[in-house]
Amino acid sequence: MTAVIAGMAGLALALSGCLYAQIPPMAPDTGRSLAPQTDGVEASLLPYYGQALAWSDCGGVGFDCTTVTAPRDYADPSAGDLQLAVIRHRATSGEPRGSLLTNPGGPGVSGVDTVRDSVSLVADETLTASYDVIGFDPRGVGQSSAVTCYDASGMDAFLYDIPPGKRGSDERNAALEKRQADFAQACEAGSDGILPYISTENAARDMDLLRAVLGDAKLSYLGFSYGSLLGATYAGLFPERVGRMVLDGGIDPSLPGSASGIAQAVGFENALRSFMADCLTRSDCPFAGSVDDAMSDLTALLERVDVRPLTNGDGRILGADTLVTAVLAALYSDQSWPYLRIALTDAQNGDASVAFQLADFYNGRENGQYPSNTLQALRAYNCVDYPDEADTDDEALEAELEREAPVVAPYWVGPDPCAAWPAPPTGTRAEITAPGSPPIVVLGTTGDPATPYTEAQALAEQLSQGVLVTYVGEGHLAYNKGNACVNGAVDDYLVDGTVPEAGLRCE
């Protein structure tokens, strides 16, 4: 079966806030110790919610780390445990309001690495002064109990090898189906039985566990991209436990996978047109004429590389799929557009090196290695979260895709990557309303390719207390991108509880 692929997942998440009634003294070695919050917890989960945390220094001054034990299956805690890696950046003021959980997106991006290596990406100085900023690796990710599939050479082959046969032919589709099945089998063999439990709902329940063991009566949360879906899922499960929550790069939880895939393809197509409009004003642009002319020339370049791939200096072969990955990677931020101009110019001249740099950045490849398991965890989450769409009219979807996103369409479809996944899908796609929650702020960027603005609008409208803040601009996400209006709205809400005015637009 052919499926519209859900595209390149973005990076986003959100947090909600709460105040501590009393701040116990700092312990000299382990940081603040607060009593776990166990009110309203089922008896079978009390051993998890009541656990005491042992913090240790990590990552430099102001950082400490711990590990939290969670049940694999919240419905059946006897099914075994898994581990969640957590990092804390202690409030620089020394008087934190509480913990601010963050998630950088994916699904599959390490929150521990993000906070340790660049806490300023997820929280500005106002937030780091006011809160203990918490990064965590969701189940299946990074230093938590992780999805493990291939080593570096296996990932190289999986991501970059060009399958035999013409695009769309039975020969190529058969090769791709085998590649997906082999990958799924390797993930099952290497992941210690956790694949059925790697889902956004379980990850949201883990966040409630983290809230409790950190000593917070309510969850303060700041999530980005996929993190917005994780935060919204939490709000749907525990609306009464939401404190102050901000969801940047809102995702519509009601869209089925096929519709989400098309929306994302259209988002990238539109971002590509914005890039071309800018490119054509630059002296180093490899294209000329109108935007439509430039898009046609890019289509011709992709078709040429598809037939005659380019050889990189390290021996790897650049096919059209990898070149598309490079293009999409650069569209996440207009700050990357100069690199995209170079990559496309070089590709026209037979040089694949910069295109590989961009594709490697997206795929998490560094010096021939894959330090994170982001793409492996992403597959695990998506295959369990999204219900099977066996009765979908593939031909109609592909026709819509070709009509709405003609440049990226040929590289957006292929055999269903979840058809051979060993864990069945358990997720649902439905609106999340979270009745009874406090206001939940949703950020949407008008030119966001990865989490299209229309989805942020839909999420804010679905939430019973959703408040939409619009950033008029290009690229993925809005917070901490240099816009004082956006940062002010987020900081004022998370720190002081000031709800942004209805319909706020930041330019």
N, C-alpha and C positions, 0 to 999 in steps of 0.2 A: 504494500500500500504506500502511495506517495503522500507525504505530509508537508504542509507549510511549516517550515522550521521556525521555532520561536525566536530565532535571530540571536543577536549578541546581547546578552543580559547586561544591564547597566549596574551602577554602583550607588545605592542609596539606602537610607534608613531613618528612623525617627525615635525620639525619647519623650516620655512624659515626666512631670515633676511632682515633688512633694517636699514637705518640710519636716525636719527632725524636731520632735518636742524637746529632746534633751540630747546633748552630745557628750558621751562618756569621755574620760581622759584618754590621751594617746598612749598606747603601749609602746615601749621603746623599740621593739624589734618588729612588731607585726602591724603597726598602724591602729586605727580605730577599731574597736570591737563592739558591735551592737547586737542586742538579743534578736534572734530570728523571729520573724512575724509568722505565727502559725494560726491566727484566727480564721475560722471557716475552712480549714484544711481537712480533707478526708483522713480518717484514721490510718488508712493504708499508706498514705503519703507522708505522715508525720515524721518518720525517720529521715526522710530527705529534707523536708522543710525545717526540721529542727537541728540540722547539722551545724556545728561550729566551724568557722573558717580559720585556716592556718595560713597567714600571709607571710611572704618572704620578699626581701628586696629583689628587684629585677629591673633592668632597663634604664638604670641611672637614678639620679636624685628625684624624689617625688613619686617614683613608681614602685608598686609592689604587686605580687602575683599570687594566685591561689588556684586550687582545683576544686570543683564542686561535683559531687556525685548525683546523677539523675537516673531515674528509671528509664529503661529502654521504652517501655510501654506504660503510659500513665493509666491506662485502663486495667492493666495487669502487672503491677509492680514485681510480681514473682518471675517475670520474664527475664530478669537480669538488669544490670546497671551499665551505664556508660559515664564517661568523664567529660566535664566541660572546663576548658581553660579560660581563666579570667585575669585581666590586668586592671589595675586601678591607678589613675593619675590623681594624686591627692590634691584637693582644692588649694590653690596658691594663697588664698586668704587665711587659711588655717581654720576657718569657721564655715564648713560646708553646709549648704541647705539639705543635702542628701546626695544620693547617687544618681547620676545621669547615665543611663544605659545608652549605648550607641551601637549601630550596626552599619558598616560601610557598603553593604549591598552584595550583589552576586546573582543568585545565592552562591555562596562559597568563598567570599572574600574574608580573610582573617581579620577579625576585630582586634585581636591581641596585637598582631603585627602593625596594624594601622595606628593604634593608640601609642604603642611603644616607639614606632619610628617617626611618626608625624601626627601627634595629637592635635596640632593646629589645623589639620585638614577637617576634623570633625567638630572642633569646638574652638571658638576664638577666645581671647583673653578674658572677656567678660564671663563666659561660661566656665572656663578653667579656674577662675577665681571663686566662683559661686558654688561649684559642684565638684564632688569626686567624679571624674569622668571614667566610666567603666567601658572597657572593650572586652568582648568575649568571642571565642570561636564557637559558632553554633554547632550542634551535634553534626558529625560527619566532616567537619572542617578543621584544617590546620592541626593545632596541638590538642584539640579535643579528640575523642574517639572518632577516627577519621575514615572516610571512604578512601580505599587504596586500590588502584587498578594496575597501572603500568609504571615501569621505571622510565628514565629519560629517553632511552632509545625507543621504547614502545610508544611514548607520547609523541615523539618526532614522527614516527611512522603513521600514527593515528591522525595527527593533525596536518601533516604536510605531504605525505605520499600522494601521488596522482593516480587514481584508479584507472584501469584499462578501459578502452572503449570510448565511444562518442558520448558526449553529455546527453543524458536522458535515455540512452540505449539500455536494452535488457542486460547486456554484458556489464556495463558500468553499474547499474542498479544492483545487480547480483553481487558484485564486488563490494559495494558499499554496505549492503545488508550483512554480508559476512564480516566486514570490518566492525559494524555495530554489534553484531552478536559476539564476536571475539572479545570486544571491549567489555560488554556486559558480563560475560563469563569471567573475565579477569577481575572485575570489580566484586563479583560475588565471592570469588576465591580469596581475595585479599582483604575483605572488610569485616571479618569476624561476625557475620550474621546480622549486622546492623542495618542493612539496606531497607528492610520493610519499615523501619522506624525513623528514617530520614525524611521528614516532612515539615512543612511550614507550621502546621498546627502543633506538632510536638515541639518545635523550636520556640514557638510562642509560649507554650506551657513551661518550657525551660526558663524563659524570661521571667515568668511569675515566680518560679523557684529562686532565681537569682535575686529578684526583688526582695523576697522574704528573707533569705539568708544574709543579705546585705543589711537588713534591719529596716527596710523602708515599708511603711504602711501602704503606700501607693507607688506606682511606677512612673518615674520621670524618664522620658525617652526621646532620642533624636535619631531618626532613621533616614537612610538615603537609598533611593532607587528601590531595589528589591526590599530593602529595609523598611520602606513604606508599607509594603504588603505584609511584612512580618509584624509591624506595629499595628496595622489595621486589624490583622488576625487576632492579636492580643486584645485589642479593644472589643472585638466581637465576642471573645470568650470571657473577658473579665472587665466589663465596662465600669463596674463599681470600684475597681482597683486602679483605674487610670488616674494619674495626676495631671501633669502637663506634658502633652505629646505633640511633637512636630514631625511631619512626614514630608520629606523633600523628594520630589520626583515621584509623585503619586501614581500608583498602579491601580487600574480598575479590577477589583477582585471578581467581577461578574463575567468578564470576557473569557470565552473558551480559548484554548490554546491556538486554534487556527486564526481566530479573529485577532488575538493579541499579536500573533506573528505577522499578520498583514499590517496591523497598525504600526508595528515597529519598522517594518520594511518601508512603509510610506514615510515614517518619520526620518529614516536615514536618506531616502530619496529626496525629501524636501531639504534636509540639511546639506546634501550634496549640491543641490541647486544653489543654496546660499553660498556654499564654498565657491562654486563656479562663478557666481556674480562678483564675488570679491576677487577671485583669481584673475579674472579678465581685466581688472584695473591695475594689475601688477606687471612689472617688466619681466619677471621671471616665470610668468604663467606659461605652461606648455600648450595652452589652447588659445584659440582666437575666434572672433565672431561673436555671436549671441550665446546666451546660456544654453539654448537648445542645440546650437552647433557644438558647444563644448561637451554637452552630455552625449551627443552622437559620437564625437571623437573618442570619448572615454569608452563607450560601448565597443567601438572598433578596436581599441587597445586591448580590452578584456578578451574579445573574441580572438585576437591575434595571439595573445599569450596562452589562451586556452588550447590553441592548435600547436603553437610553437613555444613551449615554456622556456623560461630563462634560467640559466645556470648561475648560481651564486658562487662567491669565492670559496665558501666552505663546502661546496659540492652539492648543496641542497638545490632542488629544482622549484622555481617559482611558477606555479600554475595560476589560473584565473581565480580559483577559490581563495588562495592565499593572498593574491593581490587585492581581492575584495575585502578580506579581513584587514589588510593594511589600510585601505581606504576608510572602512568603518571605524577602525581604532582612532584614526585622526579626527573623525567627525565628532568625537565626544567633547572636544574643546576647540574653540576657534584659535586658541593659543598653539595648537598643533597644525594649523593650516599651512604655515611655511614649510614644515617637514613633508606634508602631503604634496605640495607643489614640487619639491625636490624629488620625492619618490616617483611621481608620475613622469616627470621630465626624464629621470634616469631610466625608468622602465621603457619609455619610448626609444631610448638609445641603447637598450639591451643590458642595462645595469640593474640588478635586482637587490642590491645591498640595503638601500634605505627602506625599500618595501619590506624586506625581511625584518629590519629593525622595528618597524611599526607593528607587523604581525606578531613578532616575538613578544613585544610589549603587551599586546592584548592577550596573548596566550600564556603569559607568565613565564616565558623562557628566558633564562639568564645564563650566559656562558655555557650553553649546551645543557643546562640542568633546569629542573622545574621545582623551585624552592617551596612552592605552595601546591595544594591539591585542588585549587579553585575550580578548574574545569571538570574534574572528576566529581566533586561534590555538587556542582551545578547540575550535572546530568542526573545524579541521584535524586535531588530535590524535584527537578522538573518532571521526571518520570513518575514519581509518586503523587505529586501535587495535581497534575493535570489529568482529568478523566479521559479515557479513550473516546475518540470521535469516529467510531467505525462507520457510522451512517452519514458521514460528511460527504458532500459532493465535491470531490477533489478537483474535477475539471472546472467547476464554477469558481472555486477558490483561486485556482491558478489563473483563470481568465481575469478575475478581479485584481490579482497581484500584478499581472502583466500590464493591465490598464493603468493602475495607480502608481506603480513603481517599476517602470520598464527597464531601467538600467540594472537594478539589483535583482530583479525577478528571476533571471535564469540561474542565479546562484543561491537562491533562497529556498529552493524545494529539493526534495530527495526522499529516499526511503525513511520511514518513521524511525527516528533514533531510539524510541522507547519500545519498539515492537518486541525486542528480545530481552527487555529488562527483567531481571529475575524477581523483583518485588512488584506486586500489582498496584495500580493507582488507587489511592484511597481518598484523595482530595476531591473537593467540590468547587464549582465556580458559581458564586452567588453574591448578591449585594451584601455588604456589611453595613449595618446601621448603628450598632453599639448604643442602643437606647439607655439613657441614664448616665452616660459619660459626661465629663466636663467638655468644654470646647477642645477640638482637635484641629490643629493648624496644618493645612496641606499646602505645600509649595509646588507650583507648576511653572516651568519655563516654556515660553511660547515656541522657541526653536529647538526644544529638546528632542534629539533623535531616538534615544534609547527608551525613555519613558514619555511618550507624546503628551503634550499639554491637554489634549482631550481626555486623557485618562485621569489626570489630576482633577480636572473639572468634575468628572463622573464620581470620583471617590469623595470629593468634598460634598457633593450633592447627596450622595448615599448616606454618609454619616449623619446621624441625627443632630450632632453638634459640630459638623464640619465647617471650617472657616478657610476659604481659599485666598491665598496670596499669590499674585501673578508677577513673575519676573519677565519682562520683555527683553529677550536676548537670545543668543545662540549658545549651543552646547548643553551638556548634561548637568542637571542640578542647578540650584540657585544659591544656597547658603554658602558663605565663606568664599564667594567668587569675586569679592571686591565691590559689591553693591551695598552701600550703607543703609539703604531703605530696607532691603531684605534682612540684613544682619540685625538691624535695629528692631524689626518686627519680631524676629525669632528670640533675640536676647531679652527684650522687654517681656515677652510672654513667659519664657522659661524661668526668668529670674524674679520678675515682679508680678506675674499673672495678668499682665495687661493684654487683653485679647485684641488682635489686629482689627482695624475697622473693616467692615464688610466691603468687599470688592476692591481691596487695596491692590494697586498696580505699581510696581517698581520698575523704573526705566533707567 
